[in-house]
Amino acid sequence: MKLAKFLLNTAHEYNGHKQTELSGLSVKKGLKLCKELEKLTDNMYSFTMELWTDGSYTIHQMDFWKKGEHVLGDTNRMILGVTN
């Protein structure tokens, strides 16, 4: 199973955000993963990477919830956290 497919289908969530964490996945592979996630959702969603200076990053599914739909007011859903 591809990582992208696993991330979208995992039931491990908190407040609707996916809780998968990995270590050592390069930024280049993370960008490729964003493209794979977009293809899996038939380009209905954009996926972005929030990159930190230590090389860690998170991937978010943009505009997953409509305004007011999420209990905390979120519109973007976290999909993956990666530590360096």
N, C-alpha and C positions, 0 to 999 in steps of 0.2 A: 504494500500500500504506500502510495506517495505521502510524504509528510504533509503536503497541503491538504490532501483529502482527510487525513487523520485529524488535522487541526480543526477543520470545519465540522467534523462529525463527533469529536470528543464531547462527552457529557460532563466532563470535569469543569464546572463553572462556579463563579461566585458573582452574584448580582448580574448574571447574564454575560459576564466577561469570561473568556476562556482562561484557564489557569495553567496552561502548559508552560514550563520553563525549560530551557536548554542552556548548555554551556559550550562555548567555542565554535558556534556556527558563524562563519565569516560574514562580513557586511555584504560582500559580493553575492554569497549564497542567499542571504536574506532578501536582497533585491530581486533575485531570481524567484524566490519563494513568493514574493508579492505578486509577480506576474502570473505565476501558476495559480495563486488564489483567485486572481481576477478572471482567469480563463475558466476555472471551476464554477464560478458564479455567473458565467456567461456575460461578463463585464457589467453586471448590474451594480456592482460595488467597486469602489476604489480601495486599495490597500496602501497604507503609508507606513514608513519606517521612521521612528523617532530615535535618533542616534545620539548617544552621550559621548563625552570626551574620552571616557575609558574604554570605548569600543563596544559597550553594552548597547542594546537597542530593544525597542518594542515594536511590534507590528499591530496596526489597528485597521479595522474594517470601518470605513468612513460611512456616515449617514445610515447606520444600521437601524437605529431607532428614530422615529419621528419626535419632534419636540413635544415634551410632556408625556411621552410613552414610557420612559424609563423612570423608575422611582427616584433616582438621584439626579435626574435631568440630563443624563448622558445621551449623546446621539451617536458617538463612535464606540465601537466594541473592541476591547483589547483581545487579540488573537494569540499572541506569543510574546514571551519575555526571554531575551537572550543575554547571558552574562559572558563576559570575556574570560 
